[in-house]
Amino acid sequence: MRHQLTLKIGPVRFRVGSDWAAPIAALRSLYRDYPVAAGVPDYTVRLEAERPWRRFIRPSVAVRGDHVLPDALPLDLTHGVLAAEIGMNLQLALGERRWLLLHASSVEREGRAIMMTGESGSGKSTLAAVLATRGWRLMGDEFALVDLASGALRAFPRATSLKNAAIDEMLARVPEARFGTELTGTPKGRLRHLRPDAAAIAAMDVPATPALILFPRFGPPEGAEAMGAAEVFVRLTQASTNYVPLGRGGYDALTRLVTQVPAVAIDYPDTDAAVAVVERLWAAL
């Protein structure tokens, strides 16, 4: 590809190539504090024009790589960094077989981790970002990587994708210098990426032991309810992108997780209330 960048995020190495300079420049700025990736990349992402002339005339970005979704629509070039992030997500989701992948945010304290998963809009990304300002280490926003043999959680601290009101909430809590450029007109409205702090990046090769699974839901009055292992198992199979192709290894890893780690569904009307609930549950472990 004409323009390239290699990245190491936790245990995963990416090579991202682009027909245009702008997406790579934006990605390089967003991940400027990360270590240089050495060795052969695990996955390749390509940001390409559908036809040669589309590099110049009404340019739009098709996301391709080692693994593709044939019917995926291209993005506007102004959203090139978002296309790169989608491409990295796609490669991991479709190709990873070393770990059980769960669509979840995760944070760590004193070697133990909380995993938070739920539907889009549940607030898990914002909650993880806020907890990272309260003494927790951000381990990941998009994926939780569960070791198939040991059950340990591997860190994958990508830049956190914040949307709409969550952007303003985090701007009030962290320096603006940690934010990427604001993108408007995306499929989910306003979007801005938040870089993890230096401690999260420095410790991204340090695993943690899962200690609590949360299913947050933003909006209702504050509440918390313990969940049974069977329900958690079903929900997490739905949250996993590679549970089925992992076969017996995925089943064993998920069974161990849901039988050994308590799970709680929490409702909260605002982020401060959610943080208070999380701290109470953590203190009671």
C-alpha angles and dihedrals in degrees: 000000000000095000124028144179132181121210136187114205112176107310095339127092121202133189112202120192129183141187087221132054097219100071092049092047090052092047092047090053093047093051098033094123095054123102119262111263114242127191132021114335118245092215139017124213121194125195104199142171114243090229129013093252091052088074086074109017114064090335116212131172123239112198112224139152142124088330126030142183103224096208097045113130120233121248130229113267090242086066093051095125089052088052089054091050091048089049093053091048091050095051093051095043095051101033111033118111103153097077139024104256120214124183094236146119118237139191132185138213126177093348096309126102141211117213118203123193136165145118123313109283095030089116099240094134094050092044092052091048092050093047087053087063090052101061100285124120114235108232098175147331106198105031138020112209113209117195109238095216106035103023090231119148116239119210119244102173103182120168108282115248108223122189136202113314092013089067092059092044093055093042086063090054108039136035115275089231088077092061128089124222116299114251120206131192095032119147088264098041123244114014134183130171122229118206116224115247122264093262092057092049093046092051098042092115092054113097126209138207115251107242105164137019117205130192102197124195121190120215111034123092116282115286144140131205129181115237130215123243094245094056092045091050092054093046093049093050085057090048093051122090096195107029094111099048091046089065117184092359091059093045093051093046093049093044091052091048097051095042096048103036123063117233129205133184110219131192121198137174096208140006097259089056090050092052090051091051092048092051092049092050091046093051090051095055 
